[in-house]
């Protein structure tokens, strides 16, 4: 005999279910920058990718040709 109250429900892995949706019914879908998969905006992992605007090989050439001695090249910030 097994009582229904004794049967444990399945464990829940995350309190938020892997989403940041609390209180909203639906979310806009966005495209993954890596594989172009459609993912809900609240479930997507947001990251900033910081790169130099010029690759390392050209940086040295630009530093040598530059008039300014302490000029730092700007970086490129991309939200993925």
Residue, then its C-alpha position, 0 to 999 in steps of 0.5 A: x500500500x502506497x499512500x499518495x502523500x508519501x510519493x515525493x514529487x520530482x526535485x526542482x533544480x533551480x528556484x527560478x527555473x533557469x529564467x528571470x521572468x517573475x511576474x511576466x507572462x511572455x517574453x520576447x525571443x532573441x537570436x543567439x549570437x553563436x548559433x542563431x537559435x531563438x531563445x527567450x530574452x530572460x533565459x539568454x545568458x548576457x555577456x559583454x565581449x571586449x575586444x581591441x579594435x585593431x588586432x595585435x599585429x597592427x597595434x605595434x605598427x600603429x604605435x610606431x607610426x603614431x605621433x602621440x606616445x601614450x595614446x591607447x587604442x579604444x576597445x570594442x564592446x559587444x553585448x552577446 
